Amino acid sequence: MAATARDLSKVESVIQLKGVNKWFGQFHVLTDINLDVKEGEKIVICGPSGSGKSTLIRCINRLEEHQRGDIVVHGVTLSNDVKNIEAIRREVGMVFQSFNLFPHLTILDNLTLAPIWVKKTPKKEAEEIAMSLLTRVRIPEQALKYPGQLSGGQQQRVAIARALCMRPKIMLFDEPTSALDPEMVKEVLDVMIELAREGMTMLCVTHEMGFARAVADRVIFMDRGEIVEQNEPEAFFANPRNERTKLFLGQILHNH
Amino acid sequence: MTDAMPAGDRKPIAPPVDETGPLGWARKNLFSSWGNGITTIVLLAFVVWVLDWFLEWALFTANFTATTGAECRGGGACWALIREKFRYIFFGSFPYEQHWRPLFAVIAMLAMLVLSADRRMWNWRLLVIWGVGSFVTFLLMFGQLHIPLSLILAVALIAGGIGLALRSGLATPSERMAYYALVGIGAVGLVLRIAGVLPSWSIAIAPLSYVETSLWGGLPVTLILATYGLAFAFPYGILLALGRRSNLPLIKGLCVGFIELIRGVPLISLLIMASVMLPLFLPSGTTIDKFLRAQVAVILFAGAYIAEVIRGGLQSLPKGQFEAADAMGLNYPQKTLLIILPQALRVVIPPLINTFIGFFKDTSLVLIIGIFDFLNTANQALVDPNWAGFPGEVYLFAAFVYFIFCYSMSRYSKYLELELNKGTRR
């Protein structure tokens, strides 16, 4: 596996979480999270629902605010400073479970919006970048349609292209295939695998264990707001050490 | 299955004759059962009876030519009264020989509204249309306009500011320079003007005789109050709605307080306050035109209602839309103008136009403070002792004119909904 062949210990960290804690009201959703993500590393995060995995990656681009600990992205420490947050969001792309395309804009406008308004890219150049990315996710012919006219799988591929238009250094995926019909999961995963092979730093919350086996450098198992276990995919699936991991893997792999 | 032909070769079979055509339609929808058939016949008879009575009164026995009320009596509708009074009803006490001015002012406003209704104009052209339309309207109505230097400077400052805010990143360097120049000239000029360095100079455009607002009346008054009332209340309502959803407690509190306060009182009480109480609080010697005071009251009142309608649209958007915009690094104004408002406003077109129609009619309440809007001039036309005793005709005529405007708005709402939702249905 090409991705695991590199020696990651020598590569620079692009995301560091140190002792991160978060509460929703009285509910302790993240407990003492420590995580170091190296440049180009692909991490798959799994765990039962409500374990805090989505909240964890949403803290990285400040869609959720953490209350204790430090999050450093590309050398910038997240704080309440809006400039800091916007700087980080320019470097971090995100793909959502429910696509969240803008229904009132065409596919092309969905893609060029952020480059034009946030990065001040000239319109023509932004459109060229957008078209090349649409070609990459294999739907250039849909550029002038509206999101509502596309299938779920196509919409999610557009969402990936939209995030890539900002030329992000890091991509966050929040259960990107969970809202898709089964026959469309593969087309989205193929795009993600391609992206991984090109060296993008990726954090994916997903239950697609095939994807984890194919590209992940590390699989993280979360339960009740804690990182319970993390390992390379081979070892993670072959020899889970924690009882909770074993139980979880038993449940989800049983269905595959 | 040898007898099954491939679908493509199958001869189309016509539907049964008694199910299609006007006869089939009538059988299915009007006479599907005994009860249904009887209902149809009874209702039809009722409609014919009412229509027969109305046409008899309004057309066949109506008097179109009488010169006094006495000649009219005894017959059907006295439309001669409208014929006699229509200039007063439409233009009020505006000097009689100058009636062409309010007429063209009304035409200018209608042209402005019809042009703005076209979606292709929703860009910089809208500013031009409203600038030119408003200038023509008020020049015709007043006859003379004095544009003070401070107003020109303020417009330069605001125009430059809007240009910088909305076109950042899209503008060419020279265009951006122009905006900076406008802002610079406007800001420096205003400071110098306030400091007294620049004189209180104004441009006078005075091609016609001056007609003060107390002489205005009829349709132009109703149209001005409604058009500018809603044109200002709309952006104001958007700001209130956004403010109400703000995370900053002070802004949120102010907006909620204002909306609840305004919604809690009748428009009439607000109009009376504006006309009777406001002058008491002003330093003696300063007067604000009564018409302007009524206009401001309408704007404040409509703004609060529009804000609540728009808030409904903002709340109907899925959280994911806000998150996607945030995750891309859009800042608050960009997120609001590019993602949130275009979607929220689309959702609320029907209730929004409903509010607009309501306020178009509510402008008639200004008669309470002695402003002669269209309904009030119609009312005054009845006072003439020569023509006493025909309120039905006058109010029916006024209702007909109001109906034309309100029904147009209602149709436009329908068109807008279809037009904006083309291909974007979720």
HADDOCK unambig.tbl for C-alpha pairs under 7 A between the chains (distance, minus, plus):
assign (segid A and resid 61 and name CA) (segid B and resid 327 and name CA) 6.83 0.50 0.50
assign (segid A and resid 63 and name CA) (segid B and resid 323 and name CA) 6.79 0.50 0.50
assign (segid A and resid 86 and name CA) (segid B and resid 329 and name CA) 5.10 0.50 0.50
assign (segid A and resid 89 and name CA) (segid B and resid 327 and name CA) 5.79 0.50 0.50
assign (segid A and resid 89 and name CA) (segid B and resid 328 and name CA) 6.09 0.50 0.50
assign (segid A and resid 89 and name CA) (segid B and resid 329 and name CA) 4.99 0.50 0.50
assign (segid A and resid 90 and name CA) (segid B and resid 328 and name CA) 6.47 0.50 0.50
assign (segid A and resid 90 and name CA) (segid B and resid 329 and name CA) 5.51 0.50 0.50
assign (segid A and resid 93 and name CA) (segid B and resid 328 and name CA) 6.95 0.50 0.50
assign (segid A and resid 94 and name CA) (segid B and resid 327 and name CA) 6.48 0.50 0.50
assign (segid A and resid 100 and name CA) (segid B and resid 320 and name CA) 5.52 0.50 0.50
assign (segid A and resid 100 and name CA) (segid B and resid 321 and name CA) 5.74 0.50 0.50
assign (segid A and resid 100 and name CA) (segid B and resid 324 and name CA) 6.10 0.50 0.50
assign (segid A and resid 102 and name CA) (segid B and resid 321 and name CA) 6.88 0.50 0.50
assign (segid A and resid 103 and name CA) (segid B and resid 424 and name CA) 5.86 0.50 0.50
assign (segid A and resid 103 and name CA) (segid B and resid 426 and name CA) 6.90 0.50 0.50
assign (segid A and resid 104 and name CA) (segid B and resid 343 and name CA) 6.67 0.50 0.50
assign (segid A and resid 104 and name CA) (segid B and resid 424 and name CA) 5.81 0.50 0.50
assign (segid A and resid 114 and name CA) (segid B and resid 328 and name CA) 6.22 0.50 0.50
assign (segid A and resid 114 and name CA) (segid B and resid 330 and name CA) 6.87 0.50 0.50
assign (segid A and resid 116 and name CA) (segid B and resid 169 and name CA) 6.80 0.50 0.50
assign (segid A and resid 117 and name CA) (segid B and resid 169 and name CA) 6.26 0.50 0.50
assign (segid A and resid 118 and name CA) (segid B and resid 329 and name CA) 6.62 0.50 0.50
assign (segid A and resid 118 and name CA) (segid B and resid 330 and name CA) 6.10 0.50 0.50
assign (segid A and resid 120 and name CA) (segid B and resid 169 and name CA) 4.60 0.50 0.50
assign (segid A and resid 146 and name CA) (segid B and resid 423 and name CA) 6.28 0.50 0.50
assign (segid A and resid 146 and name CA) (segid B and resid 424 and name CA) 5.90 0.50 0.50
assign (segid A and resid 148 and name CA) (segid B and resid 424 and name CA) 5.81 0.50 0.50
assign (segid A and resid 148 and name CA) (segid B and resid 425 and name CA) 6.11 0.50 0.50
assign (segid A and resid 148 and name CA) (segid B and resid 426 and name CA) 5.23 0.50 0.50
